[in-house]
Amino acid sequence: MPRLVTWDPPTVPFRAEHVPVDRQYLRRAADKGEIVRLRPGVYVAAHAVASTPADRHLQLALAYQMSYPSPIVASHETAAAALGLPLLHSDQLPDQPCFTSNPARGSRRHQRPRVRLAPLPEAQVTHVASGPFEGLRVTSPERTALDLATELPLPQALMALDHVARQRALLKVSARELRGPVDPRVLTDSTAGLRAVAAGLGPRGARRRRMALALTDPRHESPAESSSAAHIFLAGFPAPELQVRFVTTHGPRYADFYWATWKVAGECDGAVKYRGGDSATEHAAADRRRIDEKRRALDLEREHGLVFVPWFGFEALYQPDAFLGPLADALRRRGAQW
């Protein structure tokens, strides 16, 4: 009698030629619900089908990449999701993954998936090294951030660019060393890769990229701080100093944004840390943060004569007028004009 073949479907997307069974076996497995067809000729084990919108998006991107007739590279929001770059609506990715292909590769524009034709040097391509999306080819962090800056509003563009710059800076210095006085070479080196990639991009979106790169700074510690910086710029405020150190009786304090001429400090709660969780421990931690924030404000106001303007991270991201108004009032009371 013939020996029965036992086979466990792969938990990562695969093509028929990648497994030791024939197509008829795959069809029966699909009919039984053991595997799921992601794209024609591309399958995955049923229990490994992605459960979250972002993961489904990336799993579909890998399936498209495996079945597309010419090489395509995941880019823009799809690459950002794969690389962990911050997106304003990371849970609302486009219905179809985004890809870029070199015009020389002969790819054509399609609605499914959307493939942009643009020069894409191999040095600006990387891949997911492990996990359920292993092998997904994506644009590099620098190229991804600049592609987003070409198309997205400035606050969202700066979120991605700052993230890349900060990650590069943290390869050389600690997060603590990005507060207070910072070696100018660290700031310059953190954006060197972004500027090198930007120099090779075409004219489309060049002005938007230049504006965003001019504001890119690894001292922005969170996406909310990046969004704050962009909105402060767009509102025409005087340019602030970043992460300025003040010595107080309770130790050093840092201001995310500081206008020295008028002694006004702005603080963005980038982690939305005033919002406690459901447990008693989380509520206690939130209470401690509230107390620390109030103590910091009192220290700066009492010992340095500062006007301290705090705002929430969600305001910086979604309701900028909620903090721009009080910040403008504070600056103007101190004599600022713009």
C-alpha positions, 0 to 999 in steps of 0.5 A: 500500500502507498505510504500516507504523506503527512504535511503541516502547511507553512505558517508564512505565505507560500507558493505551490512549488514551495511545498512537497505536495501537488496542486490537487492536494492544495485544492483539497486542503483549501476546501477543508479549511486547512489553508487559505488562498491569499492570492492566486497561487499563494497560500498560508495555513488557516490558523496563520491568517493575520488577525489585525488589519495591519498584519492582514495588510502586510500579509497581503503585501507579501502575497502580492510580491510573491505572485507579481510578474515582475519585482516590486518593493513594498513602499510608503505606508506599507513599508512604514508599517513593516519597519515600525515607522509611526503613522497617524492612522496605523490602524487604517492602512490603505485597502491595497498595499503600496509598492514601488518598482523601477521603470526599467524592470518593465512593471506597469501601473495597476489598481491592484496592487498600486505600483508606483514607477520610480527609480529605486536603487538597490541600496534603498531596499531592505527586507523583513528578516524574521517573523510572519512577514519574513522575506517582504522586500521594503524600501529602506527607512530613509527612502520610506520616510522621504516617500511619505514626506512627498505625499503627506501633510507636514506633521505626518511627514515629520513623524516619520523623518524624526523617527529615522533620524532619532534611530540613527542618532541612538546608534551613537549616543544614548537618549539621555545625550539627546537632551540638553546640549548636544554635539552638533555632529550628532545632529548632522550625522543623524540626517545625513542618510536622509539628505543623501537619499533626498538628493537622488529623488526627482522634482515631484514633492521636492519642496515638501521634502526640503521643508520637512527635512529642515525641521527634522531633529532627533531630539523630538522624542515622540511622534506627538513631539514631531507633530507639535513641532510641525504645527508650531512651524505652520502656525508661524511661531518663532522657532523654539529651542529643543530639550533645554535643561534647567537645574532645579531643587528637585534635579534637572528638568527639560523643556521640550520646546523653549523660547528663551527671549520670552521665557516660555516653555512648552511640554508635549506629553508624547506618551499620553501619559495622563491617561491611566489604564483599567487596573489599580496599578495603571491608575496609580502610575498615572497619578504619579505622572500627574504629580511629577508633571505638576512638580516640574511645572512649579519648579520651572515657574518658581525657580526660573520664572518660566511660563509653562504650557503643557499639552497632551499628545493626542492634542498634538496629533489630532487637535492642534488648535487645543495647544496652539491657542494657549501657547500663543497666548503665553508667548504674546503675554511675554511680548512675542510678536509674529 
